[in-house]
Amino acid sequence: MEDKKRKLHLGWLLKLGIVLGCAAFVFFGLKSCTTHKIEPFHIDTDRNDPVLGYKSSEIREMIAGESREKSDLVVYEQDFASSLDITDMFLNISWFRKTQTVHMYATASYSVDLSKVTGRKIDVSQKDRTITVRIPHSALRDVTVDYKQTTFDAIDRSIFGWGDIKLTPEQQNEVEKRLHDAMAEEAGGEQYLAEADKSALEQVEKIYRTLLKKLSGGVTIKIIFDD
C-alpha cells in the first residue's frame, strides 16, 4: 500500500514537471518571438533604369527644375511700325490746314511660361526611351517702343498752313498711346502667335535636349502644347 502511494506521488510530480516545463517553453518561446525585430520590406517601384541610368522621378525633377529656372522664356521677337496723321486746322478752315505723319517703331516679344511645366506635365517612357513635355502656348509679353527711331514727315500745308505743328504734352502722350496700341493689337494677331509657338517648340526642345544629354544612350524628346 505504501509502495502504491509512493508511485502515485512520483507520477504526480512527473506530470507537474512536464506541465511546468511546457509552460516555461511556451513562455520563453513566445517572449523571444515578440521581442524579435524584423526589418521592413520595401518594394522599389522606381528603380534606376539600366539604360537611361536615372529614375523617372529624377528625370522629371531635372526638367521641372530647369523650367523653374528659365521661367518666362522669350522665344520670339517681331518688329512693328505704325503711322499716324496729325492734322492742325485753324477754326476748321481747310485753307489753314497742316498735316504731318509720324512713324513709330517697336519690337514685340513673345514668351512661354515654363514655370507651369511641373512633374505632371512630363511623361517618361523608359521602354520607348521617350520623354514628352507639355508646355503652355506662347503669349505676347510686351511691345517696346524705340523712341529714337520715331520719325516725322514733312508737313503738308494748305495755302495758309504756316508754321509748325505743336502738340501739348497731353496730345503727345495721346499720339504715342494710339501708335503703341495699334502695334500691340497687330502683334497679338494669330499669325504672329503661330510663329512664336513654332519658335517655342524648337527652343524649348533644344534646352531640354542639352539638359538631358547626360542620359545614357540618348533619348527622344517630344515637346507638345498643353491644350
Steps between C-alpha positions, in 0.01 A plus 500: 500500500785733587677416171183581310476844664866565419440416132196729486701778661785460250254489212338821617838675528596379151180641351549826686854523370385444142229765532743754649758419232249556222384822658858625525568402138188678378573808713861543398426396144225760462713760670783445257258527205337820620832676562660402168503800261455434128625768263223641276487381143483776238419460133685754283257586218727768351836331456782652299443415138784277377512688168410862578684478830248711696166448668196643327442726801856631475456579130176687575673702771787590264256641246272669756801659672634638173154629415475687829839657435414612144150606604379770257699398192502743207467286187426747222530868408336697221547861384198720433439847362197725519417840353257772597397823330486808720287780367491858620235724348416850624130547558437189288574699188669281239718786372678495839546122509838347590559124501802305614550122512687348794656153478570295811688169529489228762609145571253246631628209707324169557569263788409162646434463871711193574430528872174319419694192386470283813560130541143429395574654160789260438451143379799263510485174305795286605395233253486727194783726624270796440438808715194709419469849648180704480559877496256795488451696181706812448347837582570862416733620774538869421534757222801724552509827304834625374443874529837577344372365169185715499489714185280783369422567137509846355188704570240500229359856497205672352537852360495664844633206704805678632726400792564172677255265663541529873354246741436540870648229732153347527461491122848350461412223747176433315682466168755258650226296670300463179807389307603254773149355527481454123826303497400296806171403332683389187762311705226303675374357173485125437766522230769619738389276788530202265855604408581537870363150572712353223810662644402392852494131406848524349659701780351303788600169343855630462511598868376163625716307254809676638381432856445127438809430292647318803238225467659174388461419132290802413128552517216630280355828627154612389374851576127550455255768607284444804165572332 
